[in-house]
């Protein structure tokens, strides 16, 4: 199950260490569009060494913008910011080593544990009466692809952390050899939705068998579970 919980972003209950995919503390990017698709990439201290942002917005409705500002005012640090001045938009952050592929083992072993979930730390959710669909799409080295999505609505207060457990994805996905991770923010038909992402992280742990993952995530004190499968 996908889930979200409320509290200080980046301080998951019962979790001591986290591994960032991207904490947005370097690699400044600014992209904007008044319709169509724009992309930009930058070398940064992220998983795979390259962050690519892609922004798609409806035409003729105004300007949508997204930017990473590593020098954001303390104590927030760096953040991925999205501002939709009227148009609905889809923002995708891609991590695939600049197209070369990550080829990383996220599962680990009992001796050297890997990870059991992705975590999106949302610093700001300005949804008014709208909504924001957050998704994680993974691609393994065999080309298998799966996406898990969670719909955030106006009753969810920020800061909030959104969890995507590995066990939610298709069993065809080989988490011991992941090539690409995409994190997607879709405002759907809702306009004037703004949000700020503090970090994209992975929660450490070892899952010897699928059923145990549910127990591990339950130990995080997760509240307000929400899920929308593609």
Protein Blocks (a to p, Z undefined) as FASTA:
>chain_A
ZZddeddehiaghiabdcdfbgolgoiaddddeedjdddddddddehhiacddddddehi
bccdddddfkbccfklpadddddehiacddddddeehononoiafkbpmklccbfbdcdd
dfbdcekjaccddddddddfkopacdddddddfklccdddddddfklpcfkbcfklcfbd
cddddekjaghiacddfbdcddedddfbfklmmmmmmmnopahiacddZZ
